[in-house]
Amino acid sequence: MYARPLTVTEALPSAVQPETSPIPYCFILDDAYRVLMAGPSGGEDPLSALYAADSRIDELPGPIDRVVRALTATWRTSRAPSNVTAVVSHLHVTVAPLHGYDGRRIAVFVNRHDRLSA
């Protein structure tokens, strides 16, 4: 006999049920902070309100871009880069170093801050 797998909404208590908005959101950036990938794909961007009217498609929203640059500033020193987090515009932003054959990449994870503190 096999157990039926639980869906996310069945497995989590009601206080932490996921919202319909597709946050958490993830970006993969190159070393010049250009967006290479973003997701989840499909639907509207839940962070669209944070973009300036003249933003380019390969840029992070302004408030998130500024915090990512501040959090990764120490990565250029001799110390090994590590995961770092901050809160901006009610969003919890985590950056993590990625390394591959093309060099360093930056992973950026964005969650609602109010959901983390509940």
Residue, then its C-alpha position, 0 to 999 in steps of 0.5 A: m500500500y502506498a501513501r498518497p502524496l500531500t499537496v503543499t496546501e494539505a501539508l502546511p498549517s493554515a497559518v502558512q498556506p501559500e498565497t495565490s501570488p507567485i512569490p517566492y520569486c527567483f532571479i539568476l544574475d550574471d556578474a554584471y547584475r543583469v537578469l539571465m533568468a527569472g521565475p516562476s515563469g508564466g503569469e504576471d510578475p508579482l514585483s512589477a510595481l517595483y519597476a521604474a517606467d524606464s526599466r530594462i527587461d534584464e534589470l532587477p526592480g530598483p529597490i531590489d537591485r540596490v540591496v543585492r548590490a549592497l549585499t554582494a559588495t563584500w564578494r569582491t574581497s578575498r573572503a569566500p562569498s556566502n548567502v546573505t539576507a536583507v529586507v526591502s519594501h516588505l520583501h525578504v531578499t536572499v542572495a547566494p553565490l553560484h559558480g559554473y563553467d561560465g563563471r560566477r552567477i548570483a541567485v536572488f530569492v525574494n519572499r514576502h517579509d510579512r509571511l516570514s514574521a507571522 
